[in-house]
Every structure is written in structure tokens, then in C-alpha cells.
Amino acid sequence: MKKAIITGIGGQDGAYLARYLIDLGYEVYGGYRRAVSPNFWRLNELGILNEPNFHLVEFELTDPFNILSAVNEIRPEEIYNLAAQSFVGVSFKEPFHTASATGIGALNILEAIKTVDKSIKFYQASTSEMFGKVQAVPQSETTPFYPRSPYGVAKLYAHFITVNYQESYDIFASSGILFNHESPLRGLEFVTRKITNTAAKIALKKDKTLELGNLDAKRDWGYAKEYVEGMHAMLQAKAPDTFVLATGVTTTVRDFVKLSFE
């Protein structure tokens, strides 16, 4: 039975990926931060917490000794690094924490792989925020990066250190540059869930108004459940690489609102 570690297990992608891997026959170890009160409602929603092949494990990205110990004890075939301080606005208020958890965290995992077993495959969750000030439309794997936030910069470091360790130490390390991907498990702080949640409240006469910013802003929105399948596929490829996951279609916030109220 293959074993996999998923960091950021409490998030949307972590929950969907855990469900997908368990259904494929994996033994899954979900990494979470010990310093934070864990919130595993998504895992509960998908029926994961009661799975015999699922285990929770403390996995602190900023603690290289904790990571090394966990990787050495579990000896997984695959590690999926989905954890990060992922809010752009917060990254300006907490640049040091963002750099440490989001950027150096990836390095800590790669160092553990190099030390314990270089045959462990590694997936790094990169982001379209690395493109920042867009240099080309649409973006691809070869589009130059121009991040405009501490979060984007930290993710770019994690991305390139992944490439560097793949090239320098022959580690099977791939990055997935994911554009926006949504689901019912998305947090309410994201615009798509804010819209759908408020639309439901208005339909139930529990709310009257929906306040939004720029309705003409465009986003490439995909489905998170499909995107985690792409993450797994990247580690089953013949060789490691960088892959963009996107739909190739942009939709305005205005159109998303209209669809939500239909």
C-alpha cells in the first residue's frame, strides 16, 4: 500500500486530495500545524476522519526537525505540499510568517526528502499569483513571473527551490501552478463562496443584500475536486516538470453572480 503525506490537510484541496488518494488505496497522513486549533470540518464532510487508512500527524512547516522526524517515521512514497499562509492581504501584514511557512516550508520538506530517501516524490502547490503583473495572456509554463505580493514572492521561492532540488539532487519534484479552483468546501472568505452563501441566504429570506467590489473582474475558475486529480497525475508522470492547471476560460464576477441567482 502506497503512503502519502498531505500538508494543509484541513483545507479544501487537502480534503479532496485525501479522499481521492484513500479511494485509490493509499494510506494517507494528513499534516496539520500543532500551534493552531485544528479545524477538520472538511474532512468530516467527506467522511475521511473515520477511514482506517487515514491518520493525522503534526507537521509544522517552519520546524525542519519536526518535518524530518515525520518523514523518517512515515517513509511515504509521495508528499503533497498544499500548506501555506495563502491570503494575499495577510501576507503584507505578516511577511515574515508568509516567507517562512510558504517559502522555507517547501525547502524544509525537500531537505527531509534528500536526507531520508530521495526516491520520495514531491508535489509543490504553486499558484497563478506568481505571475502577478501579467507578462502574457494567457499564461503558460513558460510565462515570466512577476509576483506583486509577499505571498506571490514566497510561492515563487518554493517553486524555484523545487525545480532546483529536482535538478541538483535528482528528486522527483513537480510543481502545479493552479489557477482559482472552487467547490462547496471553499472558505467563505473567498468571493465565490461569499456569493453563493449570500444568494442562498437571500433565497431563504435570511439576508437582503450582497456587497461586492469590482463586478467586472475576471477569473479563471475551475473545480477543486478535478484539480487534485491533476496533482496526483503529476506524480505518476514519467518525469517531473512544472504544469499549469486551469480551464482556459475567464468569467466575470458579474456573470458568476447572475448564475448564482438563477
Residue pairs with C-beta under 8 A, 6 or more apart in sequence:
1 25
1 26
1 27
1 53
2 25
2 26
2 27
2 76
2 77
2 78
3 26
3 27
3 28
3 29
3 74
3 75
3 76
3 77
3 78
4 21
4 26
4 27
4 28
4 29
4 76
4 77
4 78
4 79
4 80
5 28
5 29
5 31
5 57
5 59
5 70
5 71
5 74
5 76
5 78
5 79
5 80
6 14
6 17
6 18
6 21
6 28
6 29
6 30
6 31
6 79
6 80
6 82
7 14
7 31
7 59
7 61
7 79
7 80
7 81
7 82
7 83
7 105
7 109
8 14
8 31
8 81
8 82
8 83
8 84
8 125
9 15
9 18
9 30
9 31
9 32
9 40
9 43
9 56
9 82
10 30
10 32
10 38
10 39
10 40
10 42
10 43
11 42
11 82
11 83
12 42
12 183
12 185
12 186
12 187
12 224
13 82
13 125
13 181
13 224
13 227
13 228
13 231
14 30
14 42
14 82
14 83
15 42
15 43
15 45
15 46
15 48
15 185
16 46
16 183
16 185
16 224
16 225
16 228
17 80
17 82
17 228
17 231
17 232
18 28
18 30
18 43
18 46
18 48
18 54
19 46
19 47
19 48
20 225
20 228
20 229
20 232
21 28
21 232
22 28
22 48
22 51
22 53
22 54
24 232
26 53
27 53
27 54
27 55
28 51
28 53
28 54
28 55
29 55
29 56
29 57
29 70
29 74
29 76
30 43
30 48
30 54
30 55
30 56
30 57
31 57
31 58
31 59
31 70
31 83
32 38
32 40
32 56
32 57
32 58
32 59
33 58
33 59
33 60
33 61
33 83
34 58
34 60
35 60
38 56
40 49
40 56
42 185
43 49
43 54
45 185
46 185
48 54
57 70
57 74
58 66
58 70
59 66
59 67
59 70
59 83
60 66
60 67
61 67
61 83
61 100
61 101
61 104
61 105
61 106
61 108
61 109
62 100
62 101
62 104
62 105
62 108
63 108
64 108
64 111
64 112
67 108
67 109
67 112
68 108
68 111
68 112
68 115
68 116
70 112
71 79
71 109
71 112
71 113
71 116
71 120
72 112
72 115
72 116
75 116
75 117
76 120
77 119
77 120
77 121
78 120
78 121
78 122
78 123
78 235
79 109
79 113
79 120
79 121
79 122
79 123
80 123
80 125
80 231
81 105
81 106
81 109
81 122
81 123
81 124
81 125
81 158
82 125
83 101
83 105
84 101
84 102
84 105
84 125
84 151
84 154
84 155
84 158
85 91
85 94
85 97
85 98
85 101
85 102
85 151
85 154
86 102
86 127
86 151
87 151
87 189
88 129
88 149
88 151
88 152
90 98
90 151
91 98
91 149
91 150
91 151
91 152
91 154
92 149
92 150
95 150
98 150
98 151
98 154
99 150
99 153
99 154
99 157
101 154
102 151
102 154
102 155
102 158
103 153
103 154
103 155
103 157
103 158
103 161
104 157
105 158
106 124
106 157
106 158
106 161
106 162
107 158
107 161
109 122
110 122
110 161
110 162
110 165
110 171
110 173
113 120
113 122
113 165
113 171
113 173
114 165
114 169
114 171
118 169
118 170
118 171
119 172
120 171
120 172
121 172
121 173
121 174
121 235
121 240
122 162
122 165
122 171
122 172
122 173
122 174
123 173
123 174
123 175
123 176
123 231
123 234
123 235
124 158
124 159
124 162
124 173
124 174
124 175
124 176
125 175
125 176
125 178
125 231
126 155
126 158
126 159
126 162
126 175
126 176
126 177
126 178
126 242
127 152
127 155
127 177
127 178
128 139
128 177
128 178
128 179
128 180
128 220
128 246
129 147
129 149
129 151
129 152
129 155
130 145
130 147
130 152
130 155
130 156
130 159
130 177
131 139
131 143
131 145
131 146
131 147
132 145
132 146
132 147
132 148
132 149
132 152
133 146
133 148
134 143
134 146
135 143
135 144
135 146
136 143
136 144
138 246
138 248
139 177
139 244
140 244
141 177
141 241
141 242
141 243
141 244
145 156
147 153
147 155
147 156
159 175
159 177
159 242
162 173
162 174
162 175
163 173
163 175
163 242
165 171
165 173
166 172
166 173
166 174
166 240
171 240
172 235
172 239
172 240
173 240
174 234
174 235
174 237
174 240
174 241
174 242
174 243
175 242
175 243
176 227
176 230
176 231
176 234
176 242
176 243
176 244
176 245
177 242
177 243
177 244
177 245
178 222
178 227
178 245
178 246
179 219
179 220
179 221
179 222
179 244
179 245
179 246
179 247
180 192
180 219
180 220
180 221
180 222
181 221
181 222
181 223
181 224
181 226
181 227
181 245
182 190
182 192
182 193
182 221
182 222
182 223
182 224
183 223
183 224
183 225
185 224
186 192
186 193
186 224
187 193
188 194
188 197
191 212
191 253
191 256
192 221
192 256
194 210
194 212
195 210
195 212
195 253
195 256
195 257
195 260
196 260
198 207
198 210
199 210
199 257
199 260
199 261
201 207
202 208
202 209
202 210
202 261
210 257
212 253
212 257
213 253
214 253
215 252
215 253
215 254
215 257
216 252
216 253
216 254
217 252
217 253
218 250
218 251
218 252
218 253
219 250
219 251
219 253
220 246
220 247
220 248
220 249
220 250
220 251
221 247
221 251
221 256
222 245
222 246
222 247
227 245
230 243
230 245
234 240
234 241
234 243
